């Protein structure tokens, strides 16, 4: 049997409009089509809450050479789907045959060979910083510092002294990483440790009171509690600072925000032939986005045509949606910080 460099895994579950399933299939197809030396690597799809996917989906996974399992792994926090990756990763640390595991969010695709997934000796974890600050913390004056101090105290750790730069916002914050792409050595036990940290944080009333400071919002997407997995990821990774690799901007890349990326990374090219891993947030196949990310050399390429056929959102997300994201997200986070300020004022009375 060939000694493959990594094993990929994706969390897949049935949902109302099949977008999660469709996205997962697209991601797996992209690995097989565009992954280069990684195209034949083992791929696992896990349903961590035991939910059964359709028979036709299982057949397609079989055709793509995928190992699928429906398991009851995420039981206690089954109402929080973002924890699925944590429990799936801990399970695969026990059974996978490759030393390196690669988790990818389903709403992403591989566009070119992901050579950086071969972690060098001495490196156990590979991640990328968040795109925007969100619940991240700039310094002690930032109201979100209240959350981060509590989080680190719950697990009896010191707050790191180093910082990262957010990929789109270009904000300097405490180490805080996007959980949509994680590369880890199985021998490090990283996912098991992350699971332990996650459970300790979400079991803390203090942590959850701050994360849930904003109530009554109509859109779950931008509620701060959504980021409990990334908060626990940051706290976990603080033990790996000397064995951590920060991937280039071509990985976990929001290519649909190409203009902002091009301003921030002027020595890099952002298009279908340059970006390695596109975290597309359901913009895959959108005519608007394809017009942005394609240059003249790839207008008629097989890769572009494949991507164009992958548009499952009806109607496709538009340029207005893309720009509105920043305003809505930042306003949501500002409302959360204001709620923390009110909480702290009440505690002082």
PAVO-82884 format. One line per field, with one value per atom (N, C-alpha, C): residue in one letter; atom name; x negated, y negated, z. Coordinates in steps of 0.1 Angstrom, whole numbers. Layout:
BEGIN
aa c(A/...) $
at c(CA/...) $
u c(X/...) $
v c(Y/...) $
w c(Z/...) $
This chain:
BEGIN
aa c(X/X/X/X/X/X/X/X/X/X/X/X/X/X/X/X/X/X/X/X/X/X/X/X/X/X/X/X/X/X/X/X/X/X/X/X/X/X/X/X/X/X/X/X/X/X/X/X/X/X/X/X/X/X/X/X/X/X/X/X/X/X/X/X/X/X/X/X/X/X/X/X/X/X/X/X/X/X/X/X/X/X/X/X/X/X/X/X/X/X/X/X/X/X/X/X/X/X/X/X/X/X/X/X/X/X/X/X/X/X/X/X/X/X/X/X/X/X/X/X/X/X/X/X/X/X/X/X/X/X/X/X/X/X/X/X/X/X/X/X/X/X/X/X/X/X/X/X/X/X/X/X/X/X/X/X/X/X/X/X/X/X/X/X/X/X/X/X/X/X/X/X/X/X/X/X/X/X/X/X/X/X/X/X/X/X/X/X/X/X/X/X/X/X/X/X/X/X/X/X/X/X/X/X/X/X/X/X/X/X/X/X/X/X/X/X/X/X/X/X/X/X/X/X/X/X/X/X/X/X/X/X/X/X/X/X/X/X/X/X/X/X/X/X/X/X/X/X/X/X/X/X/X/X/X/X/X/X/X/X/X/X/X/X/X/X/X/X/X/X/X/X/X/X/X/X/X/X/X/X/X/X/X/X/X/X/X/X/X/X/X/X/X/X/X/X/X/X/X/X/X/X/X/X/X/X/X/X/X/X/X/X/X/X/X/X/X/X/X/X/X/X/X/X/X/X/X/X/X/X/X/X/X/X/X/X/X/X/X/X/X/X/X/X/X/X/X/X/X/X/X/X/X/X/X/X/X/X/X/X/X/X/X/X/X/X/X/X/X/X/X/X/X/X/X/X/X/X/X/X/X/X/X/X/X/X/X/X/X/X/X/X/X/X/X/X/X/X/X/X/X/X/X/X/X/X/X/X/X/X/X/X/X/X/X/X/X/X/X/X/X/X/X/X/X/X/X/X/X/X/X/X/X/X/X/X/X/X/X/X/X/X/X/X/X/X/X/X/X/X/X/X/X/X/X/X/X/X/X/X/X/X/X/X/X/X/X/X/X/X/X/X/X/X/X/X/X/X/X/X/X/X/X/X/X/X/X/X/X/X/X/X/X/X/X/X/X/X/X/X/X/X/X/X/X/X/X/X/X/X/X/X/X/X/X/X/X/X/X/X/X/X/X/X/X/X/X/X/X/X/X/X/X/X/X/X/X/X/X/X/X/X/X/X/X/X/X/X/X/X/X/X/X/X/X/X/X/X/X/X/X/X/X/X/X/X/X/X/X/X/X/X/X/X/X/X/X/X/X/X/X/X/X/X/X/X/X/X/X/X/X/X/X/X/X/X/X/X/X/X/X/X/X/X/X/X/X/X/X/X/X/X/X/X/X/X/X/X/X/X/X/X/X/X/X/X/X/X/X/X/X/X/X/X/X/X/X/X/X/X/X/X/X/X/X/X/X/X/X/X/X/X/X/X/X/X/X/X/X/X/X/X/X/X/X/X/X/X/X/X/X/X/X/X/X/X/X/X/X/X/X/X/X/X/X/X/X/X/X/X/X/X/X/X/X/X/X/X/X/X/X/X/X/X/X/X/X/X/X/X/X/X/X/X/X/X/X/X/X/X/X/X/X/X/X/X/X/X/X/X/X/X/X/X/X/X/X/X/X/X/X/X/X/X/X/X/X/X/X/X/X/X/X/X/X/X/X/X/X/X/X/X/X/X/X/X/X/X/X/X/X/X/X/X/X/X/X/X/X/X/X/X/X/X/X/X/X/X/X/X/X/X/X/X/X/X/X/X/X/X/X/X/X/X/X/X/X/X/X/X/X/X/X/X/X/X/X/X/X/X/X/X/X/X/X/X/X/X/X/X/X/X/X/X/X/X/X/X/X/X/X/X/X/X/X/X/X/X/X/X/X/X/X/X/X/X/X/X/X/X/X/X/X/X/X/X/X/X/X/X/X/X/X/X/X/X/X/X/X/X/X/X/X/X/X/X/X/X/X/X/X/X/X/X/X/X/X/X/X/X/X/X/X/X/X/X/X/X/X/X/X/X/X/X/X/X/X/X/X/X/X/X/X/X/X/X/X/X/X/X/X/X/X/X/X/X/X/X/X/X/X/X/X/X/X/X/X/X/X/X/X/X/X/X/X/X/X/X/X/X/X/X/X/X/X/X/X/X/X/X/X/X/X/X/X/X/X/X/X/X/X/X/X/X/X/X/X/X/X/X/X/X/X/X/X/X/X/X/X/X/X/X/X/X/X/X/X/X/X/X/X/X/X/X/X/X/X/X/X/X/X/X/X/X/X/X/X/X/X/X/X/X/X/X/X/X/X/X/X/X/X/X/X/X/X/X/X) $
at c(N/CA/C/N/CA/C/N/CA/C/N/CA/C/N/CA/C/N/CA/C/N/CA/C/N/CA/C/N/CA/C/N/CA/C/N/CA/C/N/CA/C/N/CA/C/N/CA/C/N/CA/C/N/CA/C/N/CA/C/N/CA/C/N/CA/C/N/CA/C/N/CA/C/N/CA/C/N/CA/C/N/CA/C/N/CA/C/N/CA/C/N/CA/C/N/CA/C/N/CA/C/N/CA/C/N/CA/C/N/CA/C/N/CA/C/N/CA/C/N/CA/C/N/CA/C/N/CA/C/N/CA/C/N/CA/C/N/CA/C/N/CA/C/N/CA/C/N/CA/C/N/CA/C/N/CA/C/N/CA/C/N/CA/C/N/CA/C/N/CA/C/N/CA/C/N/CA/C/N/CA/C/N/CA/C/N/CA/C/N/CA/C/N/CA/C/N/CA/C/N/CA/C/N/CA/C/N/CA/C/N/CA/C/N/CA/C/N/CA/C/N/CA/C/N/CA/C/N/CA/C/N/CA/C/N/CA/C/N/CA/C/N/CA/C/N/CA/C/N/CA/C/N/CA/C/N/CA/C/N/CA/C/N/CA/C/N/CA/C/N/CA/C/N/CA/C/N/CA/C/N/CA/C/N/CA/C/N/CA/C/N/CA/C/N/CA/C/N/CA/C/N/CA/C/N/CA/C/N/CA/C/N/CA/C/N/CA/C/N/CA/C/N/CA/C/N/CA/C/N/CA/C/N/CA/C/N/CA/C/N/CA/C/N/CA/C/N/CA/C/N/CA/C/N/CA/C/N/CA/C/N/CA/C/N/CA/C/N/CA/C/N/CA/C/N/CA/C/N/CA/C/N/CA/C/N/CA/C/N/CA/C/N/CA/C/N/CA/C/N/CA/C/N/CA/C/N/CA/C/N/CA/C/N/CA/C/N/CA/C/N/CA/C/N/CA/C/N/CA/C/N/CA/C/N/CA/C/N/CA/C/N/CA/C/N/CA/C/N/CA/C/N/CA/C/N/CA/C/N/CA/C/N/CA/C/N/CA/C/N/CA/C/N/CA/C/N/CA/C/N/CA/C/N/CA/C/N/CA/C/N/CA/C/N/CA/C/N/CA/C/N/CA/C/N/CA/C/N/CA/C/N/CA/C/N/CA/C/N/CA/C/N/CA/C/N/CA/C/N/CA/C/N/CA/C/N/CA/C/N/CA/C/N/CA/C/N/CA/C/N/CA/C/N/CA/C/N/CA/C/N/CA/C/N/CA/C/N/CA/C/N/CA/C/N/CA/C/N/CA/C/N/CA/C/N/CA/C/N/CA/C/N/CA/C/N/CA/C/N/CA/C/N/CA/C/N/CA/C/N/CA/C/N/CA/C/N/CA/C/N/CA/C/N/CA/C/N/CA/C/N/CA/C/N/CA/C/N/CA/C/N/CA/C/N/CA/C/N/CA/C/N/CA/C/N/CA/C/N/CA/C/N/CA/C/N/CA/C/N/CA/C/N/CA/C/N/CA/C/N/CA/C/N/CA/C/N/CA/C/N/CA/C/N/CA/C/N/CA/C/N/CA/C/N/CA/C/N/CA/C/N/CA/C/N/CA/C/N/CA/C/N/CA/C/N/CA/C/N/CA/C/N/CA/C/N/CA/C/N/CA/C/N/CA/C/N/CA/C/N/CA/C/N/CA/C/N/CA/C/N/CA/C/N/CA/C/N/CA/C/N/CA/C/N/CA/C/N/CA/C/N/CA/C/N/CA/C/N/CA/C/N/CA/C/N/CA/C/N/CA/C/N/CA/C/N/CA/C/N/CA/C/N/CA/C/N/CA/C/N/CA/C/N/CA/C/N/CA/C/N/CA/C/N/CA/C/N/CA/C/N/CA/C/N/CA/C/N/CA/C/N/CA/C/N/CA/C/N/CA/C/N/CA/C/N/CA/C/N/CA/C/N/CA/C/N/CA/C/N/CA/C/N/CA/C/N/CA/C/N/CA/C/N/CA/C/N/CA/C/N/CA/C/N/CA/C/N/CA/C/N/CA/C/N/CA/C/N/CA/C/N/CA/C/N/CA/C/N/CA/C/N/CA/C/N/CA/C/N/CA/C/N/CA/C/N/CA/C/N/CA/C/N/CA/C/N/CA/C/N/CA/C/N/CA/C/N/CA/C/N/CA/C/N/CA/C/N/CA/C/N/CA/C/N/CA/C/N/CA/C/N/CA/C/N/CA/C/N/CA/C/N/CA/C/N/CA/C/N/CA/C/N/CA/C/N/CA/C/N/CA/C/N/CA/C/N/CA/C/N/CA/C/N/CA/C/N/CA/C/N/CA/C/N/CA/C/N/CA/C/N/CA/C/N/CA/C/N/CA/C/N/CA/C/N/CA/C/N/CA/C/N/CA/C/N/CA/C/N/CA/C/N/CA/C/N/CA/C/N/CA/C/N/CA/C/N/CA/C/N/CA/C/N/CA/C/N/CA/C/N/CA/C/N/CA/C/N/CA/C/N/CA/C/N/CA/C/N/CA/C/N/CA/C/N/CA/C/N/CA/C/N/CA/C/N/CA/C/N/CA/C/N/CA/C/N/CA/C/N/CA/C/N/CA/C/N/CA/C/N/CA/C/N/CA/C/N/CA/C/N/CA/C/N/CA/C/N/CA/C/N/CA/C/N/CA/C/N/CA/C/N/CA/C/N/CA/C/N/CA/C/N/CA/C/N/CA/C/N/CA/C) $
u c(-8/0/-9/-5/-13/-14/-25/-27/-22/-9/-4/-8/-10/-15/-5/8/18/31/40/54/63/72/82/94/101/114/123/136/147/158/165/178/189/198/209/222/232/245/256/268/279/284/288/294/306/313/326/324/314/313/301/295/284/272/270/258/246/247/236/231/240/237/231/237/232/218/216/203/193/196/187/182/192/189/180/182/174/160/158/145/137/144/137/134/143/139/127/127/116/102/102/90/85/95/92/87/93/90/78/76/66/55/56/47/33/29/16/12/0/-5/5/14/23/36/38/51/56/47/51/51/48/47/60/60/72/81/94/103/114/117/127/139/151/162/169/171/177/190/200/212/211/206/203/215/227/239/248/242/249/260/260/271/268/278/277/278/268/268/275/281/288/280/286/279/272/277/270/257/257/245/235/239/230/224/232/227/216/219/209/196/197/185/177/184/178/170/177/171/158/158/146/136/138/128/128/139/140/144/138/142/152/165/175/179/182/187/198/208/219/218/213/210/216/219/224/212/205/193/196/203/207/221/221/234/238/229/233/235/228/229/235/244/250/257/261/268/257/245/234/226/230/224/209/205/191/181/187/179/176/184/182/168/161/147/138/141/132/133/146/148/144/147/142/127/120/106/100/106/102/104/115/117/107/104/95/80/77/64/61/72/70/70/76/78/70/68/61/47/43/30/19/22/12/8/-4/-8/-1/2/8/23/31/45/48/57/60/75/80/94/97/108/112/127/131/145/151/164/170/172/173/175/161/153/140/136/127/122/107/100/86/85/77/75/61/51/38/32/21/15/11/16/13/0/-11/-24/-27/-22/-25/-19/-9/-3/-14/-25/-36/-43/-39/-45/-60/-68/-83/-86/-97/-101/-101/-96/-95/-82/-74/-61/-50/-41/-29/-16/-15/-2/-3/6/6/20/20/33/31/42/41/48/44/52/66/74/88/87/98/98/101/110/114/112/111/109/120/133/144/143/143/142/127/118/104/101/89/85/72/73/62/52/58/50/59/54/61/73/72/83/94/92/103/113/125/135/136/131/131/120/111/101/107/119/126/128/132/135/121/111/99/92/93/87/94/107/115/112/111/109/96/85/72/71/79/79/86/96/104/95/86/77/63/62/50/38/40/29/27/14/11/15/20/23/10/9/-3/-8/-20/-26/-28/-26/-27/-14/-14/-2/-2/10/11/18/17/23/34/46/58/56/61/58/64/77/84/83/87/87/74/63/49/49/56/56/47/39/30/38/38/46/39/43/38/40/32/33/47/53/67/68/72/71/84/85/97/97/108/109/114/114/119/108/96/85/75/73/64/56/43/34/27/27/21/15/4/-2/7/10/17/10/-3/-11/-11/-7/-6/6/16/28/36/33/39/54/61/76/82/75/80/78/67/64/74/76/86/100/104/117/118/107/107/109/101/102/115/121/134/144/144/154/153/141/139/144/142/146/161/167/182/189/183/189/188/180/178/189/196/207/201/189/183/180/174/171/184/194/206/214/214/221/216/202/196/199/197/199/214/223/237/243/234/238/248/248/258/269/281/293/303/312/323/319/307/304/311/315/322/313/301/292/281/282/273/259/257/244/234/238/229/230/236/236/222/217/203/202/212/211/208/210/207/192/184/169/163/171/166/155/157/147/133/134/122/115/123/118/110/116/109/97/98/87/75/77/66/60/68/63/55/60/53/39/39/27/16/20/10/-1/2/-9/-18/-15/-22/-30/-32/-37/-50/-58/-71/-71/-59/-57/-46/-43/-32/-36/-29/-32/-20/-22/-12/-13/-3/-3/-2/-6/-6/8/10/23/30/23/29/37/37/44/55/66/78/81/80/81/95/99/113/111/110/107/118/130/141/139/129/125/111/110/97/92/100/95/89/95/89/76/76/64/52/55/45/39/47/42/32/36/29/16/16/5/1/-5/-8/-18/-26/-36/-30/-17/-10/1/3/14/25/37/49/58/57/66/67/74/77/64/54/42/31/34/24/29/41/46/47/43/42/55/60/73/82/93/103/114/115/126/137/147/155/168/172/184/196/198/209/209/198/197/192/189/184/194/189/197/205/204/212/206/214/209/202/207/201/186/185/171/162/167/159/154/161/157/145/145/134/122/123/111/105/111/105/98/86/79/80/75/76/71/61/55/63/73/81/96/99/114/120/113/119/113/106/99/109/105/113/116/107/109/120/120/131/144/144/157/163/154/158/164/157/162/175/177/189/201/198/209/213/205/207/216/223/231/244/245/257/267/262/271/280/293/302/311/310/300/286/276/262/260/251/247/241/243/240/229/224/214/219/232/238/237/240/239/224/215/201/196/200/196/204/217/225/220/213/207/199/190/181/188/198/205/214/221/229/221/210/201/196/190/184/194/206/217/221/221/225/215/202/192/191/194/195/206/218/229/225/218/213/204/194/185/193/203/211/219/223/230/221/208/198/196/195/193/205/217/229/228/223/222/212/200/190/195/202/208/217/225/235/227/216/208/202/199/192/202/215/225/227) $
v c(12/0/-13/-22/-34/-42/-48/-56/-71/-73/-86/-97/-109/-120/-124/-124/-129/-121/-122/-118/-130/-132/-143/-138/-148/-144/-156/-153/-163/-158/-168/-164/-166/-156/-156/-152/-159/-156/-160/-154/-159/-172/-181/-193/-196/-207/-209/-211/-219/-222/-214/-204/-196/-204/-216/-224/-218/-213/-207/-195/-187/-175/-179/-188/-192/-198/-207/-213/-202/-192/-182/-174/-170/-163/-171/-184/-193/-193/-195/-195/-182/-171/-158/-157/-160/-160/-169/-181/-190/-184/-176/-170/-160/-152/-141/-147/-159/-165/-173/-181/-192/-190/-179/-178/-174/-171/-167/-155/-155/-143/-139/-148/-145/-140/-139/-136/-122/-112/-99/-96/-106/-104/-99/-92/-87/-99/-98/-108/-102/-107/-102/-113/-108/-117/-111/-120/-116/-123/-116/-122/-121/-131/-129/-129/-132/-131/-120/-110/-98/-100/-111/-114/-106/-100/-92/-100/-99/-107/-98/-104/-97/-86/-75/-64/-69/-79/-83/-91/-97/-104/-94/-83/-72/-66/-65/-59/-68/-81/-90/-90/-89/-89/-76/-65/-52/-54/-60/-62/-71/-80/-88/-82/-70/-63/-68/-73/-79/-68/-69/-61/-68/-63/-71/-64/-72/-66/-75/-69/-76/-72/-81/-77/-88/-83/-92/-97/-107/-112/-125/-134/-147/-146/-140/-138/-149/-153/-163/-177/-180/-193/-192/-183/-180/-192/-202/-214/-224/-221/-230/-222/-224/-216/-220/-232/-235/-227/-219/-210/-197/-194/-182/-179/-189/-186/-182/-187/-184/-169/-164/-150/-141/-145/-137/-135/-146/-146/-137/-138/-129/-114/-111/-98/-93/-101/-97/-96/-104/-102/-88/-81/-67/-57/-60/-49/-52/-65/-68/-62/-59/-53/-62/-75/-84/-92/-98/-106/-119/-125/-138/-138/-145/-146/-160/-162/-175/-176/-185/-188/-200/-199/-210/-212/-225/-228/-224/-220/-215/-226/-239/-250/-255/-246/-249/-239/-243/-234/-235/-225/-225/-229/-239/-243/-239/-237/-233/-224/-218/-208/-215/-210/-216/-211/-215/-210/-213/-224/-228/-219/-210/-201/-191/-189/-181/-189/-187/-195/-191/-201/-198/-192/-186/-181/-192/-188/-198/-206/-204/-212/-201/-204/-195/-200/-213/-219/-230/-230/-241/-247/-260/-268/-281/-289/-303/-312/-324/-334/-336/-341/-345/-356/-357/-368/-381/-382/-394/-392/-403/-402/-395/-398/-391/-393/-381/-381/-382/-384/-385/-397/-397/-407/-414/-428/-436/-438/-442/-445/-446/-450/-450/-460/-470/-480/-475/-464/-458/-452/-454/-448/-433/-428/-413/-407/-415/-410/-403/-407/-401/-386/-383/-369/-361/-367/-359/-357/-366/-364/-353/-353/-342/-329/-328/-316/-309/-318/-312/-308/-315/-312/-299/-296/-284/-271/-272/-261/-263/-273/-276/-278/-286/-290/-305/-309/-323/-328/-340/-346/-348/-344/-345/-360/-361/-375/-378/-368/-371/-374/-378/-383/-377/-378/-374/-386/-386/-396/-390/-395/-390/-392/-382/-381/-392/-395/-406/-419/-419/-432/-438/-429/-434/-440/-433/-438/-429/-435/-427/-423/-410/-405/-393/-389/-377/-365/-355/-344/-338/-338/-334/-330/-317/-310/-306/-305/-301/-285/-280/-265/-258/-265/-258/-250/-251/-243/-240/-228/-224/-212/-213/-202/-198/-186/-182/-168/-166/-152/-144/-132/-123/-121/-119/-116/-127/-139/-150/-150/-142/-141/-154/-162/-176/-176/-168/-169/-164/-154/-150/-162/-168/-179/-191/-194/-204/-201/-188/-184/-187/-184/-186/-201/-209/-224/-229/-225/-229/-226/-214/-210/-218/-221/-229/-243/-249/-263/-264/-255/-256/-252/-245/-241/-253/-263/-274/-285/-287/-297/-311/-314/-327/-329/-319/-320/-321/-313/-313/-326/-331/-343/-355/-355/-366/-363/-351/-348/-350/-348/-350/-363/-373/-386/-393/-390/-396/-386/-390/-381/-387/-379/-384/-387/-384/-386/-376/-380/-371/-362/-365/-358/-351/-338/-330/-331/-333/-333/-342/-353/-363/-364/-354/-354/-350/-357/-353/-339/-333/-319/-309/-314/-305/-302/-311/-310/-303/-295/-288/-278/-272/-263/-270/-282/-289/-295/-299/-303/-292/-280/-269/-264/-266/-263/-271/-284/-294/-290/-287/-284/-271/-261/-249/-251/-258/-260/-268/-275/-282/-273/-260/-251/-246/-250/-245/-257/-268/-280/-277/-269/-266/-255/-248/-237/-240/-253/-257/-263/-259/-265/-274/-286/-295/-294/-288/-287/-300/-300/-312/-317/-329/-334/-327/-317/-309/-297/-296/-285/-290/-283/-288/-302/-304/-317/-321/-333/-338/-344/-337/-342/-351/-349/-358/-372/-374/-388/-391/-388/-389/-404/-413/-427/-431/-427/-431/-423/-410/-402/-408/-412/-418/-430/-438/-450/-446/-436/-432/-424/-416/-408/-411/-422/-427/-419/-411/-402/-389/-387/-374/-376/-365/-365/-356/-362/-355/-352/-340/-335/-320/-314/-300/-291/-297/-289/-292/-301/-304/-299/-302/-298/-283/-278/-264/-259/-265/-261/-273/-272/-283/-280/-288/-287/-296/-291/-299/-304/-299/-304/-304/-294/-292/-301/-307/-315/-307/-294/-285/-285/-288/-288/-301/-310/-323/-330/-334/-342/-354/-361/-373/-370/-359/-356/-351/-343/-338/-350/-360/-372/-379/-378/-384/-376/-363/-354/-349/-350/-345/-356/-353/-362/-356/-363/-359/-345/-341/-328/-316/-318/-307/-308/-317/-319/-307/-299/-287/-274/-275/-263/-253/-241/-230/-232/-238/-241/-251/-262/-272/-266/-258/-252/-242/-235/-226/-235/-246/-254/-260/-265/-271/-261/-249/-239/-235/-241/-237/-247/-256/-266/-260/-258/-251/-261/-274/-283/-290/-290/-296/-307/-320/-325/-326/-326/-327/-339/-338/-350/-361/-373/-384/-393/-402/-412/-420/-423/-430/-422/-409/-400/-400/-399/-399/-411/-423/-435/-437/-433/-435/-427/-416/-407/-415/-423/-430/-440/-447/-457/-449/-439/-431/-425/-418/-411/-421/-432/-441/-448/-451/-457/-447/-434/-424/-423/-423/-422/-435/-446/-459/-458/-453/-451/-442/-432/-422/-429/-437/-444/-454/-461/-470/-463/-451/-443/-438/-436/-433/-445/-456/-469/-470/-468/-469/-458/-446/-436/-439/-445/-449/-460/-470/-481/-476/-466/-460/-453/-446/-439/-449/-461/-471/-478/-477/-484/-476) $
w c(0/0/0/-8/-9/4/7/19/15/17/14/25/20/30/40/37/47/45/54/53/55/45/47/54/61/66/65/63/61/69/76/83/73/72/62/69/67/73/64/65/57/62/53/58/48/51/44/29/25/11/5/12/7/4/9/6/12/24/31/24/19/11/-2/-9/-22/-21/-11/-8/-5/3/7/-6/-14/-26/-35/-36/-45/-39/-26/-20/-23/-21/-24/-39/-47/-62/-65/-58/-61/-56/-45/-41/-51/-56/-66/-79/-83/-96/-96/-85/-86/-75/-67/-56/-59/-72/-75/-68/-61/-54/-43/-38/-27/-32/-46/-51/-47/-45/-41/-27/-18/-4/2/13/19/23/21/25/33/45/54/54/53/56/69/79/91/94/98/103/118/125/140/149/144/152/148/140/137/126/120/110/97/91/80/67/58/46/35/24/14/7/2/-4/-16/-24/-36/-32/-21/-16/-12/-5/-2/-14/-25/-37/-43/-43/-49/-41/-28/-20/-23/-25/-28/-41/-51/-64/-63/-53/-51/-42/-38/-29/-15/-10/3/14/26/37/45/46/53/65/76/88/95/100/107/121/130/144/154/166/176/184/179/185/193/186/192/198/210/217/226/235/245/239/228/222/208/206/193/188/196/191/186/187/182/171/158/148/145/150/148/156/166/174/167/156/149/145/140/135/146/158/170/173/174/178/166/154/143/142/145/145/156/168/179/176/169/165/155/145/134/139/150/156/160/163/167/156/144/134/121/118/105/104/92/90/87/83/80/93/93/105/105/93/93/89/96/94/89/79/74/74/83/83/74/65/57/58/60/60/47/47/35/24/29/20/15/10/5/-6/-14/-25/-26/-31/-34/-49/-51/-65/-71/-63/-67/-56/-60/-50/-37/-26/-13/-7/-13/-8/6/11/25/35/31/40/45/38/43/54/66/77/79/80/82/95/97/110/121/132/143/143/133/133/134/144/147/141/140/137/126/117/106/106/106/106/99/98/93/103/104/112/107/115/111/100/93/82/89/98/105/120/127/142/149/146/153/168/175/190/194/185/188/197/202/212/208/207/203/214/226/238/250/261/274/273/264/263/255/247/239/249/247/256/255/244/243/252/257/266/278/282/293/290/278/274/274/268/266/280/289/302/309/308/315/308/295/288/292/292/296/311/319/334/336/328/330/328/319/317/323/332/339/330/320/311/311/308/307/293/292/279/271/258/250/249/247/245/230/221/207/201/188/181/167/161/147/139/126/118/110/112/105/90/82/68/59/63/55/62/75/83/86/85/88/102/112/126/134/143/152/164/166/177/184/196/202/192/193/184/183/171/169/155/153/140/135/122/115/116/120/122/109/98/86/79/83/78/89/93/104/99/100/97/110/114/126/125/133/134/144/140/149/162/161/173/183/179/188/197/193/201/201/191/191/193/185/185/198/204/218/228/227/236/233/221/217/222/221/226/241/249/263/266/259/262/258/246/242/253/258/268/280/284/297/295/283/280/279/272/270/282/292/304/315/311/320/318/329/328/325/331/328/313/307/293/285/287/279/281/294/296/288/286/278/263/259/245/241/250/247/252/254/259/250/237/228/227/229/228/218/213/205/191/186/172/164/152/143/134/134/124/133/133/141/136/123/117/124/129/135/150/156/171/176/186/190/195/201/206/195/182/171/171/177/176/188/195/207/202/190/186/183/177/174/186/196/209/216/216/222/214/201/192/195/197/200/214/223/237/236/228/227/220/210/201/209/220/227/233/234/239/227/215/204/197/203/196/189/195/188/178/177/168/158/156/148/135/124/111/107/103/98/82/76/62/55/42/34/31/26/23/12/5/-5/0/13/20/29/29/37/32/19/13/9/13/9/-5/-15/-28/-33/-28/-32/-27/-18/-14/-20/-32/-39/-39/-40/-41/-28/-17/-4/-1/-6/-4/-13/-25/-33/-28/-21/-14/-2/5/17/13/3/-1/-16/-17/-31/-39/-32/-39/-42/-40/-43/-53/-61/-71/-66/-67/-62/-74/-79/-90/-89/-98/-98/-100/-106/-109/-98/-88/-78/-64/-61/-48/-46/-35/-33/-27/-16/-10/-8/-15/-15/-5/6/15/10/3/-5/1/13/20/11/3/-5/-18/-21/-33/-45/-42/-53/-65/-77/-89/-91/-82/-84/-96/-106/-117/-113/-103/-98/-93/-85/-80/-91/-100/-111/-120/-121/-129/-122/-108/-101/-101/-98/-96/-109/-120/-132/-139/-145/-153/-168/-177/-191/-194/-187/-190/-186/-177/-172/-175/-184/-187/-192/-200/-206/-201/-189/-184/-179/-178/-173/-158/-151/-137/-135/-143/-142/-146/-156/-160/-150/-143/-132/-121/-117/-106/-110/-122/-127/-125/-127/-126/-112/-102/-88/-81/-88/-81/-76/-63/-58/-51/-49/-42/-52/-49/-58/-51/-55/-65/-60/-69/-64/-56/-46/-39/-48/-45/-54/-48/-56/-51/-39/-39/-28/-15/-16/-5/0/-9/-5/2/-2/5/18/18/30/41/38/49/59/54/63/72/66/75/85/81/90/101/97/107/117/112/121/130/125/134/145/141/151/162/158/168/177/171/179/189/185/194/206/203/213/223/218/227/236/230/238/249/246/256/267/264/274/283/277/285/295/290/299/310/307/317/327/323/333/342/336/344/355/351/361/372/369/379/389/384/392/402/399/408/421) $
